Amino acid sequence: MAFLGLAAAVTVDTNREEAVERRLDRRLLAAALVLVALVVSVSYCAPWFSARYVDSASHSWRASPSEAYRMLNRGRALDPLSETPDVIAGTIAERRHDYGRMKIAFTRALTRNHADWYAWLELGIAEYETGNRPAALARLERAKALNPREPITRLVLRRVRAHRAIDLASIDKAFLDRALKYAVGGLK
């Protein structure tokens, strides 16, 4: 705002040529400031709109999965630094037993945040569910290395090593129960 004030300031004691030149300079400065303001506004608004798309997709995916995926794609485009749209897309795909899409979504999430242990865990589950046990073990080992105290990762890793089925519903329930305990202050 201060720069806009400076750009609009009027000087009384200048000759005609200097006044015309200053008006042109002020217009260029004002245009540059408007452009900067626009870029700053977009940089704040785009992540907010992305979060709205993710939230909407999270609530509507059961009724319209294809629309939820479209909203998550918009969210990904609006906030290219966040892995959240891909994590939510992968989670939706897991619930729908669409393991191919699940692998794609969690792989995209890891390109944005390679230290996300949860994405590595879910990618490991997707690999195992599609029959790629060696890749599943590698992904699960990576998840364990990133978060060695996570009991769910250790459980899934034991089941994959033993060639046993993974009960996705019990894993989801364990995460939900833990989130609820955190929400009411039960875990410290």
C-alpha positions in Angstrom: 0.0 0.0 0.0 2.9 2.4 0.8 4.3 1.8 -2.7 0.9 2.6 -4.2 0.9 5.9 -2.2 4.3 6.7 -3.5 3.4 6.0 -7.0 0.4 8.2 -6.8 2.1 11.1 -5.0 1.9 14.4 -6.9 4.7 16.9 -7.0 3.9 20.5 -7.6 7.2 22.0 -8.6 8.1 20.0 -11.7 8.1 21.1 -15.4 5.7 19.6 -17.9 8.2 17.0 -19.4 9.1 15.7 -15.9 5.5 15.5 -14.9 4.6 13.4 -18.0 7.6 11.2 -17.4 6.7 10.7 -13.7 3.1 9.9 -14.6 4.4 7.1 -16.9 6.8 5.9 -14.2 3.9 5.9 -11.7 1.7 3.9 -14.1 4.4 1.3 -14.6 5.0 1.1 -10.9 1.3 0.8 -10.2 0.9 -1.9 -12.8 3.9 -3.8 -11.3 2.4 -3.5 -7.8 -1.0 -4.7 -9.0 0.7 -7.7 -10.6 2.6 -8.5 -7.3 -0.6 -8.2 -5.3 -2.3 -10.6 -7.7 0.5 -13.1 -7.4 0.5 -12.9 -3.6 -3.3 -13.3 -3.5 -3.2 -16.3 -5.7 -0.5 -17.9 -3.6 -2.7 -17.6 -0.6 -6.0 -18.5 -2.2 -4.9 -21.5 -4.3 -4.1 -23.7 -1.2 -7.3 -22.6 0.4 -9.3 -23.7 -2.6 -7.3 -26.9 -2.8 -8.2 -27.7 0.8 -11.9 -27.0 0.0 -11.8 -29.5 -2.9 -10.1 -32.1 -0.7 -12.6 -31.6 2.0 -15.5 -31.9 -0.4 -14.1 -35.0 -2.0 -13.6 -36.6 1.4 -17.3 -36.2 2.2 -18.8 -37.1 -1.2 -16.7 -40.0 -2.5 -19.2 -42.7 -1.5 -22.0 -41.0 -3.5 -19.8 -40.1 -6.5 -16.3 -41.5 -6.6 -15.5 -40.1 -10.1 -16.5 -36.6 -9.0 -14.4 -37.0 -5.8 -11.4 -37.9 -8.0 -12.0 -34.9 -10.2 -12.1 -32.6 -7.2 -8.9 -34.1 -5.9 -7.2 -33.6 -9.3 -8.3 -29.9 -9.1 -6.9 -29.7 -5.5 -3.6 -31.2 -6.7 -3.3 -28.7 -9.5 -4.1 -25.8 -7.1 -1.5 -26.8 -4.5 1.4 -28.5 -6.2 3.4 -28.7 -2.9 0.9 -30.7 -0.9 0.6 -34.4 -1.0 -2.8 -34.3 0.7 -5.0 -34.6 -2.4 -3.0 -37.7 -3.4 -3.1 -39.3 0.0 -6.9 -38.8 0.1 -7.3 -40.2 -3.4 -5.2 -43.2 -2.4 -7.3 -43.8 0.7 -10.5 -43.6 -1.3 -9.1 -46.0 -3.8 -8.1 -48.4 -0.9 -11.7 -48.3 0.4 -13.0 -49.1 -3.0 -10.4 -51.9 -3.5 -9.0 -50.1 -6.5 -5.4 -51.0 -5.9 -4.1 -49.8 -9.2 -5.4 -46.3 -8.6 -4.2 -46.6 -5.0 -0.6 -47.3 -6.1 -0.7 -44.3 -8.5 -2.1 -41.9 -5.9 0.4 -42.9 -3.1 3.3 -42.8 -5.6 2.3 -39.3 -6.6 2.1 -38.4 -2.9 5.6 -39.6 -2.4 6.9 -37.5 -5.2 5.8 -34.5 -3.2 6.8 -35.8 0.2 9.2 -38.7 0.1 9.4 -38.8 4.0 5.6 -39.6 4.4 5.7 -42.9 6.3 1.9 -43.3 5.9 2.2 -43.1 2.1 5.0 -45.7 2.1 2.8 -48.0 4.3 -0.2 -47.6 2.0 1.9 -48.1 -1.1 3.3 -51.3 0.4 -0.2 -52.5 1.1 -1.2 -51.7 -2.5 1.8 -53.6 -3.9 0.9 -56.6 -1.8 -2.7 -56.5 -2.8 -1.7 -56.5 -6.5 0.6 -59.5 -6.0 4.0 -57.7 -5.9 5.3 -59.0 -2.6 9.0 -58.0 -3.1 8.0 -54.4 -3.8 5.5 -54.5 -0.9 8.3 -55.6 1.5 10.6 -52.8 0.3 7.9 -50.1 0.7 6.9 -51.4 4.1 10.6 -51.5 5.3 10.8 -47.9 4.2 7.7 -47.0 6.2 9.2 -48.7 9.2 12.5 -46.9 8.8 10.7 -43.6 8.7 8.5 -44.3 11.7 10.0 -47.2 13.6 7.6 -47.0 16.5 4.4 -47.3 14.4 2.8 -50.6 15.5 0.5 -50.9 12.4 3.5 -50.8 10.0 5.1 -53.6 12.0 1.9 -55.6 12.0 1.4 -55.3 8.2 5.1 -56.1 7.6 4.8 -59.3 9.7 1.7 -60.4 7.8 3.3 -59.7 4.4 6.5 -61.7 5.4 4.2 -64.6 6.5 2.3 -64.4 3.2 -0.9 -63.7 5.1 -3.9 -61.6 4.2 -4.1 -58.0 5.4 -7.3 -57.0 7.0 -7.8 -53.5 5.7 -10.9 -52.9 7.9 -9.0 -53.6 11.1 -6.1 -51.4 10.0 -8.6 -48.5 9.3 -10.3 -49.2 12.6 -6.9 -49.0 14.5 -6.1 -45.7 12.9 -9.6 -44.4 13.6 -9.4 -45.5 17.3 -6.1 -43.8 17.7 -7.3 -40.6 16.1 -10.3 -40.6 18.5 -8.1 -41.2 21.5 -5.9 -38.2 20.4 -9.0 -36.1 19.9 -10.2 -36.6 23.5 -6.7 -36.4 24.9 -6.3 -40.1 25.7 -2.8 -40.4 24.2 0.2 -38.3 25.2 
